[in-house]
Amino acid sequence: MLGFILASFTVTLDPDVIWSGYGLIIFIISVIFGTFVGNLPSNEEVHPFRTTARWVVWFLDLLWVIGLIGRGIHLF
């Protein structure tokens, strides 16, 4: 999971990669993953995983938005 986060961080902050679509792919994966996590039962055994996964999804989405803004600034 840590490797996925680091890879996402590297890919998402590169403006050229976002423009070519890899950042969007990461965003779509995080949305699908977030939907899966949202549908998990909220019992005590699943709850810690659900909370952690939700933070990971928010983090990936935030990186994608930051990278997209960086690309917009780079264009000017």
C-alpha positions in Angstrom: 0.0 0.0 0.0 2.8 2.4 0.8 4.4 1.7 -2.6 1.1 2.5 -4.3 0.9 5.8 -2.4 4.5 6.8 -3.3 3.9 5.8 -6.9 0.7 7.8 -7.0 2.5 10.8 -5.4 5.2 10.7 -8.0 2.9 10.2 -11.0 0.3 12.7 -9.9 2.6 15.7 -9.3 4.2 15.4 -12.7 2.2 17.8 -15.0 3.1 16.0 -18.2 1.8 12.7 -16.8 -1.5 14.2 -15.7 -1.9 15.7 -19.1 -1.4 12.3 -20.7 -4.0 10.7 -18.5 -2.2 8.7 -15.8 -3.3 11.1 -13.1 -6.9 10.6 -14.2 -6.4 6.8 -14.1 -5.2 7.2 -10.5 -8.2 9.3 -9.7 -10.6 6.8 -11.2 -9.0 3.9 -9.3 -9.3 5.9 -6.0 -13.0 6.6 -6.7 -13.6 2.9 -7.4 -11.7 1.9 -4.3 -13.6 4.5 -2.3 -16.9 3.2 -3.5 -15.8 -0.3 -2.4 -14.8 0.9 1.0 -18.0 2.8 1.4 -20.0 -0.3 0.8 -18.1 -2.3 3.5 -20.2 -3.2 6.6 -19.4 -0.9 9.5 -18.7 -3.5 12.1 -15.8 -3.3 14.5 -13.5 -5.6 12.6 -13.7 -3.7 9.3 -13.8 -0.2 10.8 -10.0 0.4 11.1 -9.5 -0.7 7.5 -12.4 1.4 6.4 -11.1 4.6 8.1 -7.5 4.1 6.7 -8.7 3.4 3.2 -10.9 6.5 3.3 -7.9 8.6 4.2 -5.9 7.0 1.4 -8.6 7.8 -1.1 -8.8 11.4 0.1 -5.0 11.7 -0.1 -4.9 10.4 -3.7 -7.7 12.7 -4.8 -5.9 15.6 -3.2 -2.7 14.8 -5.0 -4.6 14.6 -8.3 -6.2 18.0 -7.7 -2.8 19.6 -6.7 -1.2 18.1 -9.8 -4.0 19.4 -12.0 -3.6 22.9 -10.5 0.1 22.6 -11.0 -0.5 21.8 -14.7 -2.8 24.8 -15.0 -0.1 27.1 -13.5 2.5 25.5 -15.8 0.5 26.4 -18.9 0.7 30.1 -17.9 
